[in-house]
Amino acid sequence: MTTFTRFFTAIAMLAFAVAANAQLIDKKSLTLEAAQKIAAASLVEARANNWNVIIAVVDEGGHLITLNRMETAQYGSIDVAIGKAKTAAAFRRPTKVLEDVAKGRPTLATIANAYLLEGGVPITYNGQVIGAVGVSGATSQQDAQVAEAGINSLGLAK
């Protein structure tokens, strides 16, 4: 192989390496410890207001990390809390936004497995959604308040 050929081979390999590297992104992930901290802070908020709720924390893909059920919370709220969290993660916005949009467009209610009820809030870090919290058992506004309190416990920049 000539020097000329080696030079262009090296340049091509470098270009390929840069192109391959450019296709990757750096993502943060929600840890079990962070999810448990969110759930604990959410429980504090719910207890302070005498609200019996279920708190679900999911990762960015909507997979359940932790679930907390207060002793006297209704069982029907388990799936709703998980659904709100999954919906907030999937659509990357609070479920309140989807609920408001659905009021003017009832066909949105037909989206499979989407919970269009306030109480699901995405967890964002540096503009990336890294998970979500779903709360159910109180009013929708109270559910959202509990979710926000949990997320705020991490001290992440909005």
Buried (B, 14 or more C-beta within 10 A) or exposed (E): EEEEEEEEEEEEEEEEEEEEEEEEEEEBEBEEEBBBBBBBBBBBBBEEEEBBBBBBBBBBEBEBBBBBBBEEBBEEBBBBBBBBBBBBBBBEBBBBBBBEEBEEEEEBEEBEEBBBBBBBBBBBBEEBBBBBBBBBBBEBEBBBBBBBBBBBBBEBEE
